[in-house]
Amino acid sequence: MMTTATPKTLSADAGAASPTSRQSRTHLANDAWEGLLTAHTTLMRQFAAEGSWNEVSMREYDVLYTLTKCTTPAGQPNPQRIGELGRNVLLSQPALSRLVDRLEARGLVERLPDPADARSVRIGLTASGREAQRIAGSSHGVSVTRTMTAALSPEELRTLIALTRKLQEATS
């Protein structure tokens, strides 16, 4: 069950059980989820308002960035089927297909034959797509670093990484 609190109603210690008052697992889980979702929304709004998105939008960057992470064990680009790509971006498959169409029309991605299935295609980055991702990513990376290190210590960042990986592994 998701509650609809605004960010101002969540205290910094929301979900922290004092020694005298223990919260149920359900309450703790929902407070943690709400805090995670609120932090994500706040950060995404901040990043969207910054100047990193001149050549590509945040959603376009998400697709380009995801494709740059798709590599073979030898480090070579590994184009993805649209369904595989969709598992790693926050878009529905129809919205992703339309976005890929627009990126292809701009020469940032290309559709390639799938060697394993002649009926399918794979989506890969073009040189222009890699460059657009690199340019936006450089600016966005500086912004992410500034924001995250202003709010969290190195140890807190390591803890956040560990916790988010644990959640990803538990739901994969």
C-alpha positions in Angstrom: 0.0 0.0 0.0 1.4 3.4 -1.0 0.5 6.4 1.0 0.4 9.9 -0.6 2.5 12.0 1.6 4.3 15.1 0.2 8.0 15.4 0.7 7.5 17.9 3.5 5.6 15.4 5.6 8.5 12.9 5.7 10.9 13.6 8.5 14.6 12.8 8.1 14.2 9.9 10.4 11.0 8.5 8.9 10.8 4.8 9.4 13.4 4.8 12.2 12.0 2.8 15.0 12.9 4.1 18.5 13.8 1.6 21.2 10.4 2.1 22.8 8.2 2.0 19.7 8.7 -0.7 17.1 7.0 -0.2 13.7 5.6 -3.1 11.8 7.6 -4.5 8.9 4.7 -3.3 6.6 5.0 0.3 8.0 8.8 0.3 7.7 8.7 -1.1 4.2 6.2 1.5 3.1 8.0 4.4 4.7 11.3 3.2 3.1 9.6 2.9 -0.3 8.0 6.3 0.0 11.3 7.9 1.0 13.1 6.2 -1.9 10.4 7.3 -4.4 10.3 10.9 -3.0 14.1 11.2 -3.2 14.0 9.8 -6.8 11.3 12.3 -7.9 13.0 15.2 -6.2 16.4 14.4 -7.8 14.9 13.7 -11.3 13.1 17.1 -11.2 16.4 18.8 -10.2 18.4 17.1 -12.9 15.7 17.8 -15.6 15.9 21.5 -14.8 19.7 21.6 -15.5 21.4 22.4 -18.7 22.6 18.9 -19.6 19.7 18.3 -22.1 20.5 20.4 -25.1 21.1 17.8 -27.7 19.0 15.0 -26.2 16.2 14.8 -23.7 16.5 13.0 -20.4 14.5 10.1 -21.8 16.6 9.9 -24.9 19.7 10.0 -22.8 18.4 7.2 -20.7 18.1 5.0 -23.8 21.5 6.1 -25.1 23.2 5.5 -21.7 21.6 2.1 -21.3 22.9 1.1 -24.8 26.4 2.2 -23.8 26.3 -0.1 -20.8 25.3 -3.1 -23.1 28.6 -4.7 -23.9 29.9 -8.2 -24.5 32.4 -9.7 -22.0 35.1 -8.5 -24.3 33.8 -4.9 -24.0 32.4 -4.7 -27.5 29.0 -3.0 -28.1 26.1 -5.4 -27.7 22.9 -4.1 -29.5 19.7 -5.0 -27.7 16.3 -6.2 -28.7 13.6 -3.7 -27.9 12.3 -5.9 -25.1 15.7 -6.3 -23.5 16.2 -2.5 -23.7 12.8 -1.9 -22.2 13.7 -3.9 -19.0 16.3 -1.2 -18.3 14.5 2.0 -19.0 11.4 3.6 -17.4 9.2 3.6 -20.5 6.4 1.3 -21.7 7.3 -0.8 -24.8 5.1 1.4 -27.1 6.7 4.6 -25.8 10.1 3.1 -26.1 9.4 2.0 -29.7 8.4 5.5 -30.7 11.4 7.0 -28.9 13.7 4.5 -30.8 12.0 5.6 -34.0 12.9 9.2 -33.3 16.4 8.4 -32.3 16.9 6.4 -35.4 15.5 9.2 -37.6 18.1 11.5 -36.0 20.9 9.0 -36.7 21.6 8.3 -33.0 20.7 4.6 -33.0 20.3 2.0 -35.7 18.3 -1.2 -36.2 20.5 -4.2 -36.9 19.7 -7.7 -37.9 19.5 -10.2 -35.0 21.9 -13.0 -35.8 20.0 -15.3 -33.5 16.5 -14.6 -34.9 15.9 -13.4 -38.4 12.5 -12.0 -37.4 14.0 -9.7 -34.8 16.2 -6.6 -34.9 18.6 -5.2 -32.3 19.0 -1.6 -31.4 22.6 -0.3 -31.4 24.2 3.1 -31.0 25.7 4.9 -33.9 28.9 7.0 -33.6 26.7 10.1 -33.4 24.6 8.4 -30.6 27.8 7.6 -28.6 28.9 11.2 -29.0 25.5 12.7 -28.0 25.5 10.4 -24.9 29.1 11.3 -24.0 28.3 15.1 -24.2 25.1 14.9 -22.1 26.6 12.3 -19.8 29.7 14.5 -19.0 27.5 17.4 -17.9 24.9 15.2 -16.1 27.7 13.2 -14.3 29.1 16.4 -12.9 25.6 17.4 -11.7 25.0 14.0 -10.1 28.3 14.0 -8.4 27.8 17.5 -7.0 24.3 16.7 -5.8 25.0 13.3 -4.3 28.3 14.3 -2.5 26.7 17.4 -1.1 24.0 15.3 0.6 25.9 12.0 1.5 29.3 11.1 2.9 31.4 8.5 1.1 30.3 5.9 3.5 26.6 6.8 3.0 27.1 6.6 -0.7 28.7 3.1 -0.4 25.7 2.0 1.8 23.2 3.4 -0.7 25.0 1.5 -3.5 24.8 -1.7 -1.4 21.2 -1.3 -0.5 20.0 -0.5 -4.1 22.0 -3.4 -5.5 20.4 -5.7 -2.8 16.9 -4.5 -3.9 17.7 -5.0 -7.6 19.0 -8.6 -6.9 16.0 -9.5 -4.8 13.6 -8.4 -7.5 15.4 -9.8 -10.6 
